[in-house]
């Protein structure tokens, strides 16, 4: 399925009317960039369409874990969509070149993302304050720990799920790319500096 249609299909399954309204508002005005934006400069999904690919992977894993642990699937899905939404402002993407914007360097995607979520929620009359706080918490805690860039650490089940699947998707992407790109003859790759290990290549690949 086309990634954009996949996102729309998952959005249509959101049952919470407040979350559905907020996500529709956020997504609709950013469609052009969401269809094409990378998720990073170098680390993971650093190519055209990478951000949407990452969002959909996090959403799918989040759905599975929300079901397993009895968490609020709508909240987890909102976190999948919103956690990196600030990257649309953090990064520039022109002629295939990815770089950090001025605000990206000065503020970062977490700070810009939480402002975006609050602004979107305040545009919706009577949006529940507790739900707004919950969604903002997903954005500010999704890196999982203060040393990793989150100003606060996860404090809800949904935030723990989002942080875990975000980290897992980023790591799996790095593993697969490193294995695919390794040109060595042995059964292990060269040392990966970010993952801090060599990786095993299935069937000697």
Secondary structure as GFF3:
##gff-version 3
##sequence-region A 1 205
A	DSSP	alpha_helix	3	11	.	.	.	ID=ss1
A	DSSP	alpha_helix	17	28	.	.	.	ID=ss2
A	DSSP	alpha_helix	31	36	.	.	.	ID=ss3
A	DSSP	alpha_helix	50	69	.	.	.	ID=ss4
A	DSSP	alpha_helix	73	82	.	.	.	ID=ss5
A	DSSP	alpha_helix	87	90	.	.	.	ID=ss6
A	DSSP	beta_strand	91	94	.	.	.	ID=ss7
A	DSSP	beta_strand	97	100	.	.	.	ID=ss8
A	DSSP	alpha_helix	102	106	.	.	.	ID=ss9
A	DSSP	alpha_helix	109	122	.	.	.	ID=ss10
A	DSSP	alpha_helix	129	141	.	.	.	ID=ss11
A	DSSP	three_ten_helix	146	148	.	.	.	ID=ss12
A	DSSP	alpha_helix	157	181	.	.	.	ID=ss13
A	DSSP	three_ten_helix	202	204	.	.	.	ID=ss14
###
